[in-house]
């Protein structure tokens, strides 16, 4: 990796496997086949669509829980600086 670039880090490391599964499910809903392993041949527009739809679904789930009167738990996360 080039100098200055960082990898994405999960704020809650225990959620890593669930987030990967969520990513694959979202890609399948968008009709993207074989969205696992090497993704270098997939255009950034497609990857952005997957990520954008993931965020959209997470926001909808949060709004739904608020509408039902449930206050979802929010993790206590501080502004963490990634380690090199």
C-alpha positions, -999 to 999 in steps of 0.1 A, spaced: 0 0 0 13 34 -9 25 58 18 -3 78 33 -31 53 24 -50 36 52 -72 6 53 -108 8 65 -112 -3 101 -144 -14 117 -154 6 147 -169 -26 162 -145 -54 152 -169 -81 163 -193 -69 135 -168 -76 107 -184 -109 96 -219 -96 97 -210 -65 77 -193 -87 50 -225 -107 48 -246 -75 46 -224 -63 18 -228 -96 -2 -266 -95 4 -268 -59 -8 -248 -67 -39 -270 -97 -47 -301 -75 -43 -286 -51 -69 -280 -80 -93 -242 -80 -89 -230 -116 -92 -198 -130 -76 -192 -100 -54 -165 -118 -34 -128 -122 -36 -110 -100 -61 -130 -69 -70 -104 -50 -90 -123 -56 -123 -155 -40 -109 -160 -3 -117 -160 21 -87 -195 31 -96 -207 -4 -89 -188 -6 -56 -202 28 -47 -237 16 -54 -232 -13 -30 -219 9 -2 -246 36 -8 -274 11 -6 -259 -4 25 -260 30 42 -295 36 29 -307 3 44 -289 11 78 -306 45 80 -340 30 72 -335 4 99 -326 31 124 -355 52 115 -379 22 117 -366 14 152 -372 51 162 -407 51 148 -415 20 168 -405 38 200 -372 19 205 -341 39 211 -314 19 193 -282 14 212 -254 37 199 -219 25 204 -196 47 225 -170 55 199 -144 82 202 -125 98 174 -99 71 170 -68 78 150 -58 47 129 -24 33 137 1 31 108 
